[in-house]
Structures are given as structure tokens and as C-alpha cells.
Amino acid sequence: MNHINFNEYDGFIFDLDGTIADTMPVHFHAWTATLERKAGQPSRFTEALFYSKGGVPAREIVAWLNQEHGYNLPIEETTEEKENLFLTFLSEVQPIEPVINVVKKLGKERKMAVASGGYTEIVRHTLEKLGMLEYFPVLVGADQVKQGKPSPEIYLRAAELLGVNPKKCLAFEDGEPGIISARAAGMQVIDVKPYYCEGRSWYTIPTK
């Protein structure tokens, strides 16, 4: 991705979990505890399954678990319990520094949004915890759209609120559902994982 010139884009839209914030282990902890408490047995939602659903809204995950893994959980109630439990673990969340550095280098004058499979208030609390809320005037959570990732709706909504043509937006993602979502919205996508898993440098990408 070193050939990308950020000046070619009018808007920048970031996923949150696993992209800006290292929340995925914390979300998995919250899922495991919630499912074990609600079902009264060890969770069938393995870590591999959890990561395959990265970016998918929690309520859709509960519906999928009911259908595919034999749970009989009330969707909204289970979703609320899981999200509330995640908030109690919020102090464990750490920033993903390579991506945070890109946000800061782009600067507050750029049009930036977060498009997340989480609820908007959870997104807000997470960004506040990381001291990054001020960079993102637009937050779009799963509760603001009818269809979550991999549908393009959440990215199209974020672009609309930014007042930017989706084709002039660059998306930052870490999960396959989110990458599919952003591409379907007409955006170019950076998979951020190589930059923090393999230690690649962002600073060969011009931002000024």
C-alpha cells in the first residue's frame, strides 16, 4: 500500500475494533462470559469463529449462534448483556498505535469517521478511553443502519454524513466482513493488519 497518496481522498473512514482499538480480545472475553452465563454451559463461540465474524453486529452474531450452534438466546437481551459486560472491561482496551499515528498525522482538519459493527455509544466510550474522540466528528454504529457489515450500508452512511463521495473515501479495516463492506461501497480499502502485525511503516505514504 506504499503507493497510496492520501491527498487523492476527501474522506477517511476507520473501523474501530481491531483497527483503531485492540478490543477484540476484550470483546471475546465478554462474549464467552455472557454465553456461558446465559446458556449455563461452555461457550461454543470459539476464538476462530469470533474472529471470522469481526465487524458483524452483535445482534446478528446472536441470531447466527442460535441458528448454527443450537442456542436459544433472546437476541436483544443477550446483545445488551454482552455490550454492558464489555464496558466493564473497557480499562483493558489498548490503542493500536500504528493506526493511531496515522489518524494523528492526517490531523483534525481532515474529514474522518468511524464505521463500526458496535453500538454507537460503545464506539464513543472506546474512543474517549483512548483520547481519540475529537478526531472523529462522525460515528456510525450498527444501531444506525438496517444491515451491518458486510453490507455496504454503514460505509455509505458514514460517507453521507461526512458529505463526501464514497468513491473519494479511503477505508481502514482489519476484518473480511468490513473489507467487503467498504469495497461494496466503492471505496479503496487498506487492510491494517500487516502494518501492526508485520511492523510495516506507514510513513512512506504521503499525507501532506
N, C-alpha and C positions, 0 to 999 in steps of 0.2 A: 504493500500500500504506500510505499515511499514516493510514488509518482503523484499522489493526490495533492492538489493545491486547494487549500481550504478557501481561498479567495474566489473560487468558482461557485461557491454555495452561498445562498442567502439565509439559510436556517440550518440549525444543528439540533438533532433530536436524539436523546440518550435514553436507553433502557436504564433501569435502576439496579435491580437485584443481579449481582454478578457482573455488572458493568461499571457503575459508579461506586456501589457499596458491596462489600464482601458479606452479604446477608444470606447466601444460600445455605451454609451450614446451620445458621440460626433458624431459618425457615424449616429446614429438615428436622431440627430438634423440636420445633413447635408442632410440626405435622405428626411426628412419631408420638409425642406425648398426648396430643389430642386424640389421635386414632386409638391408642391403647386405652385411654380413659373412656372414650365413647363406646368402643366395641368390647372392652373387657378381655382383650387378648392381644398378643404381639401384633404389631403393625405389619400388614402385607405390602405397604408402600415402601419398597426398598429404595436405597440411595440411588441406584441406577435408574429406576423408574422416575424418581423425583427429579433428577437432573434432565431426563428426557422431556419433562413437562415444564422446563424453565420458560417463564413468560406467560404460561397459561393461567387464567384467573382461578383463584382458589375454589370458587363455586363450581366451575367446570371440572376441576380435579375431583371434587367430592362426587359429582354426578358420574364421572368416569370410574371412580373407585367402586361406587355402588353397582354399576353395570358390569365391570370387568373382573372385579375381585370379591364379589359377594357381600359387600357391605350393605347395610340398610340404614343409612345415616340421613337425618334431616339436613338438607343442603344448606339453607341459610343459617341455621343454628350452629352447625358444625363449622361452617366458614367463619362465623363471628367468634366462636371459641378459639379457633386456631389463630386468627389475627390478633385477638386480645392477648393470647399467650405469647405471640411473637413480640408484642410491645413490652411485655415484662422482661424479655431477653435483650431489649434494644441496646443496653450498655455493652453487649458483646460485639456489636457490629463495628467493623473497621472499614476505613476507606480503601479503595483500590487506587493506590497512589498514581500509577501511570496515567489513568484516565482522569483523575482529579487534576493532575498537572496540565492536561490538555484543555480541560474546562477553564482553568485559570489563565492559561496562555491565550486562549481565544478571547477571554475578557467579557465583562458585563455588557459591553456595547453591542455584542453580537446577539442575534435572535436565537435563543436556546430554549428547549423544552425537555421535559421528561415524559416519556410514554411508557407506562409500566403496567404489568399484569396485576399489580397490587392495588388495593384501595387507595384513593387519593389521599386520605388522611394519614394512612400508613406511610405513603411516599413522603408527605410533608414532614412527619415526625422523623423519618430517617434522614432526610436532607438537613433538617435542623440539627440533629445529633452530630452530623458531620460538618456543620458550619457552611453548607453549600447552598442553602435555600435561596439566597439572594441572587444567585446566578441564573435561576430558572423562573421567569415570570409566568410560564405556562406549565401546569402539571395536569397530565391526563392519566387517570387511573381506570381500572377495569369497570368501576361503577359509573363511568361517564359514557360508556359505549354499550351497544347491544351485543356485539360479538368481540371477544378478546382475540389475542394472537393465537393462531396465525392469520386471522382475518386482517386485512389492511386498515380496518376502520379506525383503530386507535392512532395509527400514524397519520392518516388523513385528517383526523380531528385535531391532532397537535399542529399540523401544518396550517390548518384553517385558523386556529386560534393565534398562531404566530403571524398570520397574514402573508404567508409565503407559499409559492407554488410548490407542491410536493416534489416535482422533478428538480427543484433547486435546493432540496434539503439533503443533508448527509446524515445518515443514521448510524448509531453506535450500538452494537448488540453483542451478546455472548451466547445466546441460545438459538437453536434451529427454528423454533416457532416464531421468535422475534425477527430473525433474519428473513424468513419467508414473508412475514407481515410487512416489513419495510420495503422489500423488493416489490411486493404486490402493489404497494402504494406508489411505485415509480421512483423510489429513492435508491441511491447508491448506499451500500452498507459496508461499514468496517466491522469485522469480527475482532473484538478487542482482546480475545484470549491470548493470541500469540504475543501481544505486547506486554502482558504481565506474567504469562506462564513461561515464555521463552526469553524474556528480557530484551525484546527488540526496542529500538529507540524511536520515539515519536519526533524527535527534534530535527530530523531530516525532512519533515513535512512542513512546508512554509505556511505560516498562519498570518502573516502581515503583508 
